[in-house]
Amino acid sequence: MKQRTWPRSATACLLLATAPLAGCAAHGAPSFALFGAYFPFWLTSAIAGVVGALVAHRVFVKTGWARAVPYQLSVCTALGVIVGVIVWLLGTGAL
């Protein structure tokens, strides 16, 4: 019975696909102490982004821009992503 082997391209693809799994293993993930426990900073940025999107939506509704702005979901999501990225950059010292 002949034994099957993986082609080299499949092995290369598998190695490339698993390379990002190392992530922050070498330097540690950005985090801060909150009530004695380490809290991941990406989660803080995500929460800030969601809050930013909600605030943007409320501003649009309150000022009447909601009727004039097309694709409100996309616009508010983009504003939330911008807020989250800015919080991430400020928090990690990259900005």
N, C-alpha and C positions, 0 to 999 in steps of 0.2 A: 504494500500500500504506500502510495506516494504522500509525503507530508506537505501540507500547504504552507506557504510562507507569505508574509505580507510584502506587497510591492514597496519599493523605496519611497515612492511618492506618498503612499498612505502613511508610512512611518514619519515622514517629514511633516505632513499635515497634522498628525497627532501630536508631535512635539511642539509645533507652532501653536496649536490650539491650547495646550496645557501650560505654555510658558507664562501667560499672565496670571496663572493661579498662585504664583509666588507672591505677587502683590507687594505688600509692605513688610515682608518677612525680614528683610535685611535691616531696615531702619525703624520699623515700628509704625503703626498707623497714627496719624495725627489725632490726638485726643486731649481732653482736659478733665481735671478732677471735679466732680459734682457730687456733693454729699458723700464724699469718701470713696466714690467709685469712678472709674475712668469711663468717660462718655465719648463715643466716637464723634469727631467733628463733622463728618459727612452728614450725620443725622441732624445736627444743628443747622447745617446749611440747607438741608431739604425742608426742615420745618420753617426756616426763614423764607424759603422760596414759596411754600404754600401760603404762608401769611401774606407775603407780598402779592401773590395772585389774588387772594381774597380782598385785600385792600384796594388793589387796582379795580376789581369788579365793583366794589362799593363806590369808589370814586366815579366810575363810569355811570353807574345808576343814579347817584346823587346829583351829578352835574348835568345829566341829560345826554351825555356822550354815547350812552348805550344805543340810542336810536341812530346815531351817525356812524358808529364804528362797526364795519362789517367783520364777520368772523371773530366774535368776541371771545369765544373759547380759546382760539389760537393766540389772540393778542394777550389775553390774561395769562395763559400758560407761558408765553414767551417772556412776559414781564416777570413772572415768578422764577423762571430759569435765570434771568438776568440778576435778580436779587440774590438767588441762591449762589450763583457763581461769584458775585461780588463779596458776599459774606465769606465764602470759602477762601477767596484770594486774600481778603483782609485778615482772616483768622490764621492762615498758614504763613503769613508774611511774604507772600509772593507779589503783593501789590503795594 
